[in-house]
Each structure stands twice: as C-alpha cells, then as structure tokens.
Amino acid sequence: MQRSLSVLGAVIAPLWLAVSPAAAQDAPDLEALLRGDGGELTSEALATRAVERAPSLAGADASIARVQASVQEVWASIVPTVTVGARYTRLSEIQNDPLVSGLGGGGADALVAGVDDPEARQLWATSLAQQQALGAQTIPVILDQLVFEAQVQVPVSELFLSLLPRLEAAEAAVDAERARRDVVESTLRLRAREAFYGALRARALAGVTAARVRELEEQTRLAERGREHGAVRRSDVLGAQAQLAAARADQATALGMVSAADGAVRSLLGLPPDAPLTLGEDLSAPLAAQPRSLHALVGLAFERRAEVQTIRHALRATRSSRSAAEGARWPALRVAFGAQVANPNTRYVPQRERFDATWDLSVVLAWSPNQTIAADARANAASAEATRLATELESFRDALHREIASAHADDRAASARLAAARASLEAAVEAHRARSLERAEGEATTADVLESESTLASARMRVVDAAVGARLARARLAFATADAVPAP
C-alpha cells in the first residue's frame, strides 16, 4: 500500500506542481472582494441620494403644505375681520305726502276775520300762512346713492375659548405630518441600505463563485491528466466534472443576483440600466461596539422614533380640537366698529346730495343652541379619538420593545456569526492547503482535494454572508432605535 501511494505521488506530483501556481493565482482575495470596488458610493451616500429623489417624500411634503394651509386659515379667523365695500343704489320714483295737511283757503280767511284783536288776527294769519306753505312741501327722495363702507370685527370670547385651541390643533397637525415624513424617510434610508448591501453581497458572491469555477477547472484538468496516466479513478474525474458544472450554475445564479441587485441600486439613484456602478464600502472593516443595554435603547427609541412623535403630535392636535369644540358651546362676544361714507348718507335727515361720513361701535353677544349641539358632538368625537391615540401609543411602546429586542439580538448574533465564519474560513484554507500537499505527496486523492475545495468555497460564502449580515443587522438596529445606535 505504501509503495502504491509513492508511485501515485510520483505520477501526480509533477502534474500538481505544473498547475498549482495558476490555481494559487486564481484563488480569490476575499478581503479585496469585501472591500468593494473602491468607488465613492457607500450605503450612507446611497440612502442620501435615494431620499433626495424619492417620489414618496415629495408626496409627504405636499401633505405638510396642505396641513399648513389650515394654520393660515385659523390665523385668518384670529386676526380682526376687516370688511370693505362699495355700493351703488338706484331707487324707484317715490311721491311722499305733504309734511303738514293744509287748511282750505276760504275757511282759513273766515277764521282769521273772526278775530277782533288786530295783533292776534295778524298772528293767526301768519301762522296759517306758514301751515299752508308747509302743506305744499314734501320730503325729497334722492334716487341715486353711492356708499363706501368698512367694518372691523374683533372676536373676544371666541379667541380664548375656541380659536387659540384650534390654532394649537392645526400646528400640532403640521408637526404630525412632518413626523410622518420622517417615518417615510427613515424607512427609505433602511431600504436603500438593504439594496446597497444586497448589491455588495451579490458582487462578492459572484467573485467567490468565479474563483471557484477557475479552481475547479484546474482541478478537473488535473484529474483528467491523472486519469490518462491511470493514477486517478474515473469516479474522481466524474466528481470533479460534476462539481465544476455545479460551480458554473452557482456562478450564473450569482451573476443574475448581481444584475438584479445592481438594478435596484440604479433605480434608487435614477441611473439608466447600462450606467457604471462602483460600490465603495468596506465590508471587512470591523463595526463599532454597541455598549448600550436593551433597556436603554428602548427608552431612547421611544423618545426619538418618528412614529412615536407622529402619535404624540396627533394626540396633542386631538386634545386641542376637543378644547376648541368645548369652547364653541358658549355665547360668542364680539366687538365691531364700522365706518361709512355715503352720498346721500341715510343717517342724515333730511337727505343731502353730498358725501357724509358716519361711524358706529357695537358689542355683539350671540348664541345658538344648534351650534352648541354640534360642538358637543365634535367634542365627544375628539375625546374618543384621543383615547384611541393614547391606546395606540401604548401598543406601539410594546411593539417597539419587541422590535428593538429582536434587532439587538440579531446584531449580537451577526457579530458572532462573522467571527465564527472567519474562523471557519481560516480552518478551511489550512485544510485545503494540507490536502493539496498530501495529494502532491500521494497521501490524498482528488476526491479529498475536491471535498476540501468545496468546504473552502462554502467558508468563503459564509464570510461574505456574515459580513453583509452584520451590517444589515446594525442598520436595522439603527433604524429601530432612531439612530441611537449609529448606522454602519
């Protein structure tokens, strides 16, 4: 048996030495694959550029502008209401009755003639003449009127009972929309990071599979030469060919993954399908330690997560709306000031065909039972909505605790998997080197080398997966904690 192995080694050793330099040259530099292409595009840069051109954020900005319009509307109700206008009026013809009914001429003369006292008779005659003159007079009506008027109305009780609470509700609604935009942006950033790391993983795996194809091609040629000299069994040659076919299939799958992953990144960047894409983040660089406890992370996240801020602002807006509705049940006290310049001004009697100015000041107290009933309904609806939002906030606290606990555990597990994968790779490299030397010395078969080759390729892929998984886990933990843990 020892002699057979020596003969086998003597036959195979020259073959191995002839191909081993090429095989060593084709071995992938895994660290170089993990360092990416050396470009400027990192996961943070991709996230930033994706945010700049995201249509969903443009829609969120439009929602903010829409809600801000309601703030302007409330301000228009708070400031004094100013109304100005002009009016031209044309009246129909009017025939008024005399101011004083006159006495008949003959009767008045007889009455005066019956007075004996000359002075009294003169007084009566003068008085009757004046009455007869007035009896012929009517109040003139000016048929054309031109009026310029202005009115200022100041809400007094409504300002404190309903308008200021409405303003606070509108401003809180704007803050809630801004927080919703932050939710969209943070989610988009996470998706961009996931797309980036997916592209890096696909490229690294494509590099590993390409190198494995080259190595298996060398091993297959070596096995076929050994078969020609009768030193390698046919089953080993067939095994090498089968592994080469499987490696080529894996390479085709990896190239398809690269195409799909690069397409996702180009879509986020708005690049055409044939645009060059160079990724520059180093997956081999160690991640910073994460020293905070789970309890501390949950507390920080509950203060910083945009979803929490959205619910809190919505709750504040709802409570302010309830206060505004409750204030609308009371009578409204307003102060109004008006001024008018008119020709003729109807406040002057008799009318004069000229422009005259007048003003008025009023204190108005108004109340409507219908308004009170409607306000009660709005207040009850706002109370129910406030209760719902408070419950939603507590539910989100529980969900947030579970999300962070899962992300925290995944982050630690991913770091451990990366360390284990690197240790496995080191062992696989050493085992492959030992098997190659043993085959050169005739102490191992081609099947042994192929098995070690397969183990080495699997170890390389596990390192790639673990390196990407560690960054994905850290990115998801950063998202869950609202960057209380920095993203990679």
C-alpha positions as CSV (number, residue, x, y, z in Angstrom):
1,M,0.0,0.0,0.0
2,Q,2.8,2.4,0.9
3,R,4.5,1.6,-2.4
4,S,1.3,2.2,-4.3
5,L,0.9,5.6,-2.7
6,S,4.5,6.5,-3.5
7,V,4.1,5.6,-7.2
8,L,0.8,7.6,-7.3
9,G,2.6,10.6,-5.7
10,A,5.4,10.3,-8.2
11,V,2.9,10.5,-11.1
12,I,0.7,13.2,-9.7
13,A,3.3,15.5,-8.1
14,P,4.7,16.9,-11.4
15,L,1.1,17.5,-12.6
16,W,0.2,19.3,-9.4
17,L,3.3,21.4,-9.5
18,A,2.6,22.4,-13.0
19,V,-0.9,23.7,-12.2
20,S,-0.6,24.8,-8.6
21,P,0.8,28.3,-9.5
22,A,-2.2,29.0,-11.7
23,A,-4.6,27.7,-9.1
24,A,-2.9,29.8,-6.4
25,Q,-3.1,32.8,-8.7
26,D,-6.8,32.2,-9.3
27,A,-7.6,31.9,-5.6
28,P,-9.9,34.9,-4.7
29,D,-8.7,37.7,-2.5
30,L,-11.7,37.6,-0.2
31,E,-10.6,40.7,1.7
32,A,-10.5,42.6,-1.6
33,L,-13.9,41.4,-2.6
34,L,-15.3,42.6,0.8
35,R,-13.7,46.0,0.3
36,G,-15.9,46.5,-2.8
37,D,-14.9,48.4,-5.9
38,G,-13.2,51.4,-4.2
39,G,-15.9,53.8,-5.5
40,E,-17.4,56.7,-3.7
41,L,-20.9,55.2,-3.3
42,T,-21.4,54.0,0.2
43,S,-24.6,52.9,1.9
44,E,-25.0,56.3,3.5
45,A,-24.4,58.1,0.2
46,L,-27.0,55.8,-1.5
47,A,-29.5,56.5,1.3
48,T,-29.0,60.3,1.0
49,R,-29.4,60.3,-2.8
50,A,-32.4,58.0,-2.7
51,V,-34.0,60.4,-0.2
52,E,-33.3,63.4,-2.5
53,R,-35.2,61.9,-5.4
54,A,-37.9,59.8,-3.7
55,P,-41.4,60.5,-5.0
56,S,-42.9,59.4,-1.7
57,L,-41.1,62.2,0.1
58,A,-42.5,64.7,-2.5
59,G,-45.9,63.5,-1.6
60,A,-45.2,63.8,2.1
61,D,-44.0,67.4,1.5
62,A,-47.3,68.1,-0.3
63,S,-49.2,66.7,2.7
64,I,-47.3,69.1,5.0
65,A,-48.1,72.0,2.8
66,R,-51.8,71.0,2.8
67,V,-52.0,70.9,6.5
68,Q,-50.0,74.2,6.8
69,A,-52.9,75.9,4.9
70,S,-55.2,75.1,7.8
71,V,-52.9,77.0,10.1
72,Q,-53.2,80.0,7.8
73,E,-57.0,79.6,7.8
74,V,-57.1,79.6,11.6
75,W,-54.9,82.7,11.7
76,A,-57.4,84.4,9.4
77,S,-60.1,83.8,12.0
78,I,-58.0,85.1,14.9
79,V,-57.0,88.4,13.4
80,P,-59.7,91.1,13.3
81,T,-62.1,90.6,10.4
82,V,-61.9,93.6,8.1
83,T,-64.7,94.1,5.5
84,V,-64.6,96.9,2.9
85,G,-67.0,97.5,0.1
86,A,-68.8,100.0,-2.1
87,R,-72.4,100.1,-3.2
88,Y,-74.4,102.0,-5.8
89,T,-78.2,102.0,-5.3
90,R,-80.9,103.4,-7.6
91,L,-84.3,103.8,-6.1
92,S,-87.7,103.9,-7.8
93,E,-89.7,107.0,-8.0
94,I,-91.4,107.9,-4.7
95,Q,-94.1,110.5,-4.1
96,N,-94.3,111.4,-0.4
97,D,-97.3,113.0,1.3
98,P,-97.1,116.7,2.4
99,L,-95.4,117.3,5.7
100,V,-98.5,119.1,7.2
101,S,-102.0,118.9,6.0
102,G,-103.1,122.4,4.8
103,L,-106.3,124.2,5.6
104,G,-108.7,125.3,2.9
105,G,-108.1,128.9,1.8
106,G,-111.7,130.1,2.4
107,G,-112.0,128.6,5.8
108,A,-108.7,130.0,7.0
109,D,-109.7,133.5,5.9
110,A,-113.0,133.3,7.7
111,L,-111.3,132.1,10.8
112,V,-108.8,135.0,10.7
113,A,-111.6,137.5,10.0
114,G,-113.5,136.4,13.1
115,V,-110.6,137.5,15.4
116,D,-111.2,141.0,16.8
117,D,-107.8,141.8,18.2
118,P,-105.7,143.1,15.3
119,E,-102.4,141.7,16.7
120,A,-104.0,138.3,17.3
121,R,-105.5,138.4,13.9
122,Q,-102.1,139.1,12.4
123,L,-100.5,136.3,14.4
124,W,-103.2,133.9,13.2
125,A,-102.8,135.0,9.7
126,T,-99.1,134.5,9.8
127,S,-99.4,131.0,11.4
128,L,-102.0,129.8,8.9
129,A,-99.9,131.1,6.0
130,Q,-96.9,129.1,7.3
131,Q,-99.0,125.9,7.7
132,Q,-100.4,126.3,4.2
133,A,-96.8,126.7,2.9
134,L,-95.7,123.5,4.7
135,G,-98.7,121.7,3.5
136,A,-97.4,122.2,0.0
137,Q,-93.9,120.8,0.9
138,T,-92.9,117.0,0.7
139,I,-89.6,115.3,1.8
140,P,-87.4,115.0,-1.2
141,V,-86.0,111.5,-2.0
142,I,-82.6,111.3,-3.7
143,L,-82.9,108.3,-6.1
144,D,-79.1,107.7,-6.6
145,Q,-77.0,106.6,-3.7
146,L,-73.2,105.8,-3.6
147,V,-71.8,104.2,-0.4
148,F,-68.3,103.4,0.7
149,E,-68.1,101.4,3.9
150,A,-65.7,99.4,6.1
151,Q,-66.2,97.2,9.2
152,V,-63.8,95.7,11.7
153,Q,-65.0,92.9,13.9
154,V,-62.8,91.6,16.8
155,P,-63.6,88.2,18.4
156,V,-63.3,88.4,22.2
157,S,-64.6,85.3,23.9
158,E,-64.0,83.1,20.8
159,L,-60.3,84.0,20.8
160,F,-59.7,82.2,24.1
161,L,-62.4,79.6,24.0
162,S,-62.0,78.2,20.5
163,L,-59.7,80.0,18.2
164,L,-56.4,79.6,20.1
165,P,-57.1,75.9,20.7
166,R,-57.9,75.5,17.0
167,L,-54.6,77.1,16.2
168,E,-52.7,74.8,18.5
169,A,-54.5,71.8,16.9
170,A,-53.6,72.9,13.4
171,E,-49.9,73.4,14.4
172,A,-49.8,70.0,16.0
173,A,-51.3,68.5,12.9
174,V,-48.4,70.1,10.9
175,D,-45.9,68.6,13.3
176,A,-47.6,65.2,12.9
177,E,-47.3,65.4,9.1
178,R,-43.6,66.3,9.5
179,A,-43.1,63.3,11.8
180,R,-44.9,61.1,9.2
181,R,-42.5,62.4,6.6
182,D,-39.6,61.4,8.9
183,V,-41.1,57.9,9.1
184,V,-41.1,57.7,5.3
185,E,-37.5,59.0,5.1
186,S,-36.1,56.6,7.7
187,T,-37.8,53.7,6.1
188,L,-36.5,54.7,2.7
189,R,-33.0,55.0,4.1
190,L,-33.2,51.5,5.5
191,R,-34.4,50.1,2.2
192,A,-31.6,51.9,0.4
193,R,-29.0,50.4,2.8
194,E,-30.5,46.9,2.3
195,A,-30.3,47.4,-1.5
196,F,-26.7,48.5,-1.2
197,Y,-25.6,45.6,0.9
198,G,-27.6,43.2,-1.3
199,A,-25.5,44.5,-4.3
200,L,-22.3,44.1,-2.3
201,R,-23.2,40.6,-1.3
202,A,-24.1,39.6,-4.8
203,R,-20.8,41.0,-6.2
204,A,-18.7,39.3,-3.5
205,L,-20.5,36.0,-4.1
206,A,-20.1,36.4,-7.8
207,G,-16.3,36.8,-7.2
208,V,-16.2,33.8,-5.0
209,T,-18.1,31.6,-7.4
210,A,-16.0,32.9,-10.4
211,A,-12.8,31.9,-8.5
212,R,-14.3,28.6,-7.5
213,V,-15.0,27.9,-11.2
214,R,-11.4,28.7,-12.1
215,E,-10.1,26.5,-9.3
216,L,-12.4,23.6,-10.2
217,E,-11.4,23.9,-13.9
218,E,-7.7,23.4,-12.8
219,Q,-8.7,20.5,-10.5
220,T,-10.7,18.9,-13.3
221,R,-7.8,19.2,-15.8
222,L,-5.5,17.8,-13.2
223,A,-7.9,14.9,-12.6
224,E,-8.3,14.2,-16.3
225,R,-4.5,14.1,-16.7
226,G,-4.1,11.8,-13.8
227,R,-6.8,9.6,-15.4
228,E,-4.9,9.5,-18.6
229,H,-1.9,8.1,-16.6
230,G,-4.0,5.7,-14.7
231,A,-3.3,7.5,-11.4
232,V,-6.9,8.9,-10.8
233,R,-10.0,6.9,-10.7
234,R,-12.8,7.6,-13.2
235,S,-15.2,8.4,-10.4
236,D,-12.9,11.2,-9.2
237,V,-12.9,12.7,-12.7
238,L,-16.6,12.5,-12.8
239,G,-16.9,14.0,-9.4
240,A,-14.6,16.9,-10.4
241,Q,-16.7,17.5,-13.6
242,A,-19.9,17.4,-11.5
243,Q,-18.6,20.0,-9.1
244,L,-17.4,22.2,-11.9
245,A,-20.9,22.1,-13.5
246,A,-22.5,22.9,-10.2
247,A,-20.0,25.8,-9.7
248,R,-20.8,27.2,-13.1
249,A,-24.5,27.0,-12.2
250,D,-23.8,28.9,-9.0
251,Q,-21.8,31.4,-10.9
252,A,-24.7,32.0,-13.3
253,T,-27.0,32.4,-10.3
254,A,-24.6,34.9,-8.7
255,L,-24.4,36.9,-11.9
256,G,-28.1,37.1,-12.1
257,M,-28.2,38.3,-8.5
258,V,-25.6,40.9,-9.3
259,S,-27.8,42.1,-12.2
260,A,-30.9,42.3,-10.1
261,A,-29.2,43.9,-7.1
262,D,-27.4,46.5,-9.3
263,G,-30.7,47.3,-11.0
264,A,-32.3,48.0,-7.6
265,V,-29.4,50.4,-6.7
266,R,-29.6,52.1,-10.1
267,S,-33.3,52.5,-9.7
268,L,-32.8,54.3,-6.3
269,L,-30.2,56.6,-8.0
270,G,-32.3,57.2,-11.1
271,L,-29.5,55.8,-13.4
272,P,-30.0,54.1,-16.7
273,P,-29.6,50.3,-16.8
274,D,-26.2,50.5,-18.5
275,A,-24.7,53.1,-16.2
276,P,-21.5,52.1,-14.4
277,L,-21.9,51.4,-10.8
278,T,-19.0,51.3,-8.3
279,L,-19.5,50.5,-4.7
280,G,-17.0,51.7,-2.1
281,E,-18.0,50.4,1.4
282,D,-15.5,48.1,3.1
283,L,-17.3,45.1,4.5
284,S,-14.1,43.8,6.1
285,A,-13.8,46.8,8.4
286,P,-15.0,46.0,12.0
287,L,-18.1,47.5,13.2
288,A,-18.0,49.8,16.3
289,A,-19.0,48.2,19.6
290,Q,-22.5,48.8,20.8
291,P,-22.3,49.2,24.5
292,R,-25.9,50.3,25.4
293,S,-28.2,47.9,27.1
294,L,-31.6,46.8,25.7
295,H,-33.5,48.8,28.3
296,A,-31.5,52.0,27.5
297,L,-32.1,51.5,23.8
298,V,-35.8,51.1,24.2
299,G,-36.0,54.3,26.3
300,L,-34.0,56.3,23.7
301,A,-36.0,54.9,20.8
302,F,-39.3,55.8,22.5
303,E,-38.3,59.4,22.7
304,R,-36.7,59.5,19.2
305,R,-38.8,57.3,16.9
306,A,-40.7,59.3,14.3
307,E,-43.7,57.0,14.7
308,V,-43.9,58.0,18.4
309,Q,-43.7,61.7,17.5
310,T,-46.4,61.2,15.0
311,I,-48.8,59.7,17.6
312,R,-47.9,62.3,20.2
313,H,-48.5,65.3,17.8
314,A,-51.7,63.7,16.7
315,L,-52.8,63.3,20.3
316,R,-52.0,66.9,21.0
317,A,-53.9,68.0,18.0
318,T,-56.9,66.0,19.0
319,R,-57.0,67.3,22.6
320,S,-56.7,70.9,21.3
321,S,-59.6,70.2,18.9
322,R,-61.6,68.9,21.8
323,S,-60.9,72.1,23.7
324,A,-61.9,74.2,20.7
325,A,-65.2,72.3,20.3
326,E,-66.0,72.7,24.0
327,G,-65.3,76.4,23.8
328,A,-67.7,76.8,20.8
329,R,-70.6,75.8,23.1
330,W,-70.6,79.2,24.9
331,P,-72.1,82.5,23.7
332,A,-69.7,84.5,21.4
333,L,-68.8,88.0,22.4
334,R,-67.6,90.3,19.6
335,V,-66.7,94.0,19.2
336,A,-67.5,95.6,15.9
337,F,-66.5,99.0,14.5
338,G,-68.0,100.4,11.2
339,A,-67.4,103.5,9.1
340,Q,-69.5,104.7,6.2
341,V,-69.1,107.5,3.6
342,A,-72.3,107.9,1.5
343,N,-74.0,110.2,-0.8
344,P,-76.6,110.7,0.5
345,N,-75.9,109.3,3.9
346,T,-79.3,108.0,5.2
347,R,-78.3,108.7,8.8
348,Y,-78.8,112.4,8.0
349,V,-82.4,113.8,7.8
350,P,-83.3,115.3,5.6
351,Q,-81.1,113.8,2.9
352,R,-78.4,115.8,1.4
353,E,-76.9,115.2,-2.0
354,R,-73.3,115.1,-0.8
355,F,-70.8,112.7,0.8
356,D,-71.1,112.5,4.6
357,A,-69.1,110.2,6.9
358,T,-70.5,108.4,10.0
359,W,-69.3,105.5,12.2
360,D,-70.7,103.1,14.7
361,L,-69.3,100.9,17.5
362,S,-71.2,97.7,18.6
363,V,-70.8,95.0,21.2
364,V,-72.4,91.8,20.0
365,L,-73.4,88.8,22.1
366,A,-74.6,85.8,20.0
367,W,-75.5,82.2,20.9
368,S,-77.1,79.4,19.0
369,P,-78.4,76.1,20.5
370,N,-77.7,74.4,17.2
371,Q,-74.1,75.4,17.4
372,T,-73.9,74.1,21.0
373,I,-75.3,70.7,19.9
374,A,-72.8,70.5,17.0
375,A,-70.0,71.5,19.3
376,D,-70.9,68.7,21.8
377,A,-70.8,66.2,19.0
378,R,-67.3,67.4,17.9
379,A,-66.0,67.3,21.5
380,N,-67.3,63.7,22.0
381,A,-65.7,62.6,18.7
382,A,-62.4,64.3,19.7
383,S,-62.4,62.6,23.1
384,A,-62.9,59.2,21.5
385,E,-60.0,59.8,19.1
386,A,-57.8,61.0,21.9
387,T,-58.5,57.7,23.8
388,R,-57.7,55.7,20.7
389,L,-54.4,57.5,20.1
390,A,-53.3,57.1,23.7
391,T,-54.0,53.3,23.4
392,E,-52.1,53.2,20.1
393,L,-49.1,54.9,21.8
394,E,-49.0,52.3,24.5
395,S,-49.4,49.5,21.9
396,F,-46.5,51.0,19.9
397,R,-44.3,51.0,23.0
398,D,-44.8,47.3,23.4
399,A,-44.2,46.7,19.7
400,L,-41.1,48.9,19.8
401,H,-39.7,46.9,22.7
402,R,-40.1,43.7,20.7
403,E,-38.6,45.2,17.6
404,I,-35.6,46.5,19.4
405,A,-35.1,43.3,21.3
406,S,-35.1,41.3,18.1
407,A,-32.8,43.8,16.3
408,H,-30.5,43.9,19.3
409,A,-30.2,40.1,19.5
410,D,-29.7,39.9,15.7
411,D,-26.9,42.4,15.9
412,R,-25.1,40.5,18.5
413,A,-25.7,37.2,16.8
414,A,-24.5,38.6,13.5
415,S,-21.2,39.7,15.0
416,A,-20.8,36.3,16.5
417,R,-21.6,34.6,13.1
418,L,-19.0,36.8,11.4
419,A,-16.3,35.8,13.9
420,A,-17.3,32.2,13.5
421,A,-17.3,32.4,9.7
422,R,-13.8,33.9,9.7
423,A,-12.5,31.2,12.0
424,S,-14.1,28.5,9.7
425,L,-12.5,30.2,6.7
426,E,-9.1,30.1,8.3
427,A,-9.6,26.4,9.1
428,A,-10.8,25.6,5.6
429,V,-7.9,27.4,4.0
430,E,-5.4,25.4,6.1
431,A,-7.3,22.2,5.4
432,H,-7.3,22.8,1.7
433,R,-3.6,23.6,1.7
434,A,-2.9,20.4,3.7
435,R,-5.0,18.3,1.3
436,S,-3.2,19.8,-1.7
437,L,0.2,19.0,-0.2
438,E,-0.9,15.5,0.7
439,R,-2.1,14.9,-2.8
440,A,1.2,16.1,-4.2
441,E,2.9,13.6,-1.9
442,G,0.4,10.8,-2.9
443,E,-1.3,10.7,0.5
444,A,-4.7,12.1,-0.6
445,T,-6.9,11.6,-3.6
446,T,-8.5,14.1,-5.9
447,A,-11.8,13.5,-4.2
448,D,-10.2,14.6,-0.9
449,V,-8.9,17.8,-2.5
450,L,-12.3,18.5,-4.1
451,E,-14.0,18.0,-0.8
452,S,-11.7,20.5,0.8
453,E,-12.2,22.8,-2.1
454,S,-16.0,22.6,-1.6
455,T,-15.6,23.3,2.1
456,L,-13.3,26.3,1.4
457,A,-15.8,27.8,-1.1
458,S,-18.6,27.3,1.4
459,A,-16.5,29.0,4.1
460,R,-15.8,32.0,1.8
461,M,-19.5,32.4,1.1
462,R,-20.3,32.2,4.8
463,V,-17.8,35.0,5.4
464,V,-19.5,37.1,2.7
465,D,-23.0,36.4,4.1
466,A,-21.8,37.1,7.7
467,A,-20.1,40.3,6.8
468,V,-23.1,41.6,4.9
469,G,-25.5,40.2,7.6
470,A,-23.6,42.1,10.3
471,R,-24.0,45.4,8.6
472,L,-27.7,44.7,7.8
473,A,-28.3,43.8,11.4
474,R,-26.6,47.0,12.5
475,A,-28.6,49.1,10.0
476,R,-31.8,47.6,11.2
477,L,-30.9,48.2,14.8
478,A,-30.0,51.8,13.9
479,F,-33.5,52.1,12.3
480,A,-35.3,50.5,15.3
481,T,-33.5,52.8,17.8
482,A,-33.8,56.0,15.6
483,D,-30.0,56.1,15.3
484,A,-29.4,55.8,19.0
485,V,-27.1,53.1,17.6
486,P,-25.2,54.6,14.6
487,A,-25.8,53.0,11.3
488,P,-22.7,51.4,9.6
